[in-house]
Amino acid sequence: MKQIVLLILFFSVFFSYLFYVRRRSKNSRGQIERPESDEERKERLRKERIASGECCGQHEVCERDSLMNTKTKVDYYDDEELDLFVNREPSDYTDEEISQFQNVLLTMKDYDVAGWLKSLQARGVQLPDVVREEALMIVSERRAKAVSNVNS
């Protein structure tokens, strides 16, 4: 009986020592196991999305520069006069009408262009091809700049 008690005591001490060494080695490497907070989990997921190329990490810019229209509310950019061109084909615009679109585009801030494109889409206004190309180039440059800022 005494031998069984000693054997149990020996194994208890042995496993306690192994547990202690394992815990101490993690502690010395800064890998203490503790529950992850919501903020830490969100940050970890954000870093994983950035690493996978799914996201640039600049959510405000990404959402603003997204060309997918998910809102039902239409925002105007001092361009109410463009509502005259609802359901017009891009090839049907005259030079004067194209200049109206260009004036609006050239007077807005770069960060408003993607929102303006979504607004026009929601209103059923198609841009002339020349203006559309200019607007898409502005949005593309903003995205590239945002990505380069994240990577640096």
C-alpha positions as CSV (number, residue, x, y, z in Angstrom):
1,M,0.0,0.0,0.0
2,K,2.8,2.3,0.9
3,Q,4.4,1.7,-2.5
4,I,1.2,2.7,-4.3
5,V,1.0,6.0,-2.4
6,L,4.6,6.7,-3.2
7,L,4.1,5.9,-6.8
8,I,1.0,8.2,-7.0
9,L,3.0,10.9,-5.2
10,F,5.9,10.5,-7.6
11,F,3.7,10.8,-10.7
12,S,1.9,13.8,-9.3
13,V,5.2,15.6,-8.7
14,F,6.5,14.6,-12.1
15,F,3.4,15.8,-14.0
16,S,3.3,19.0,-11.9
17,Y,6.9,19.7,-12.9
18,L,6.2,19.1,-16.6
19,F,3.2,21.4,-16.4
20,Y,5.4,24.1,-14.7
21,V,8.2,23.8,-17.3
22,R,5.8,24.0,-20.2
23,R,4.0,27.0,-18.7
24,R,7.3,28.7,-18.0
25,S,8.7,28.2,-21.5
26,K,5.5,29.8,-23.0
27,N,5.8,32.6,-20.6
28,S,9.4,33.3,-21.5
29,R,8.5,33.5,-25.2
30,G,5.6,35.8,-24.5
31,Q,3.0,33.3,-25.5
32,I,0.9,33.1,-22.4
33,E,-2.3,31.5,-23.1
34,R,-5.2,33.7,-22.1
35,P,-8.6,34.3,-23.6
36,E,-8.6,36.6,-26.6
37,S,-10.6,39.8,-26.2
38,D,-13.1,41.0,-28.8
39,E,-10.7,43.8,-29.9
40,E,-7.8,41.4,-30.2
41,R,-9.8,39.0,-32.2
42,K,-11.0,41.8,-34.6
43,E,-7.4,43.0,-35.0
44,R,-6.2,39.4,-35.6
45,L,-8.9,38.9,-38.3
46,R,-8.1,42.3,-39.9
47,K,-4.4,41.3,-40.1
48,E,-5.4,37.9,-41.7
49,R,-7.6,39.7,-44.3
50,I,-4.8,42.1,-45.1
51,A,-2.3,39.3,-45.4
52,S,-4.6,37.3,-47.8
53,G,-5.1,40.4,-50.0
54,E,-8.8,40.4,-49.2
55,C,-8.6,43.9,-47.6
56,C,-6.2,46.8,-47.6
57,G,-6.8,47.5,-43.9
58,Q,-8.2,51.0,-44.4
59,H,-11.9,50.3,-43.9
60,E,-13.0,53.9,-44.3
61,V,-11.2,54.1,-47.6
62,C,-12.3,50.7,-48.8
63,E,-16.0,51.3,-48.1
64,R,-15.8,54.8,-49.5
65,D,-14.0,53.7,-52.7
66,S,-16.2,50.6,-53.2
67,L,-18.1,51.0,-56.5
68,M,-20.8,48.6,-55.4
69,N,-23.9,50.4,-54.6
70,T,-25.4,48.9,-51.4
71,K,-27.4,52.0,-50.3
72,T,-30.9,52.8,-51.3
73,K,-30.6,56.5,-50.3
74,V,-29.2,58.7,-53.0
75,D,-26.5,61.3,-52.2
76,Y,-26.2,64.3,-54.3
77,Y,-22.9,66.0,-55.0
78,D,-24.2,69.4,-56.3
79,D,-25.1,67.6,-59.5
80,E,-28.9,67.6,-59.5
81,E,-28.8,68.8,-63.1
82,L,-27.4,65.4,-64.2
83,D,-30.8,63.8,-63.4
84,L,-31.8,65.0,-66.8
85,F,-29.7,62.2,-68.3
86,V,-31.5,59.3,-66.6
87,N,-31.6,56.2,-68.9
88,R,-29.3,57.7,-71.6
89,E,-26.7,55.6,-73.3
90,P,-23.1,56.7,-72.8
91,S,-22.6,57.1,-76.6
92,D,-25.6,59.4,-76.9
93,Y,-24.1,62.5,-75.1
94,T,-23.1,65.6,-77.0
95,D,-19.9,67.4,-76.3
96,E,-21.7,70.0,-74.2
97,E,-23.3,67.3,-72.1
98,I,-20.0,65.6,-71.6
99,S,-18.5,68.9,-70.4
100,Q,-21.3,69.1,-67.7
101,F,-20.2,65.7,-66.3
102,Q,-16.5,66.7,-66.5
103,N,-17.2,70.0,-64.6
104,V,-18.8,68.1,-61.8
105,L,-16.0,65.5,-61.7
106,L,-13.2,68.2,-61.7
107,T,-14.8,70.2,-58.9
108,M,-15.1,67.4,-56.4
109,K,-12.5,66.0,-54.0
110,D,-10.8,62.7,-55.0
111,Y,-12.3,60.9,-52.0
112,D,-15.9,61.8,-53.2
113,V,-15.6,60.2,-56.7
114,A,-16.5,56.7,-55.7
115,G,-19.6,58.0,-53.8
116,W,-20.5,60.1,-56.8
117,L,-20.3,57.1,-59.1
118,K,-22.6,55.1,-56.7
119,S,-25.0,58.0,-56.6
120,L,-25.2,58.2,-60.4
121,Q,-25.7,54.4,-60.5
122,A,-28.6,54.6,-58.0
123,R,-30.2,57.4,-60.0
124,G,-29.9,55.6,-63.3
125,V,-27.5,58.0,-64.9
126,Q,-24.7,56.5,-67.0
127,L,-21.5,58.5,-67.5
128,P,-20.1,59.3,-70.9
129,D,-17.2,56.9,-71.6
130,V,-14.5,59.6,-71.3
131,V,-15.7,60.8,-67.9
132,R,-16.2,57.2,-66.7
133,E,-12.6,56.4,-67.5
134,E,-11.3,59.5,-65.7
135,A,-13.4,58.7,-62.6
136,L,-12.3,55.1,-62.5
137,M,-8.7,56.2,-62.8
138,I,-9.1,58.5,-59.8
139,V,-10.7,55.7,-57.7
140,S,-8.0,53.3,-58.8
141,E,-5.2,55.7,-57.8
142,R,-6.8,56.3,-54.4
143,R,-7.0,52.5,-53.8
144,A,-3.3,52.0,-54.8
145,K,-2.3,54.8,-52.5
146,A,-4.2,53.3,-49.6
147,V,-2.7,49.9,-50.2
148,S,0.8,51.4,-50.4
149,N,0.2,53.3,-47.2
150,V,-0.8,50.1,-45.4
151,N,2.2,48.2,-46.8
152,S,4.7,50.8,-45.7
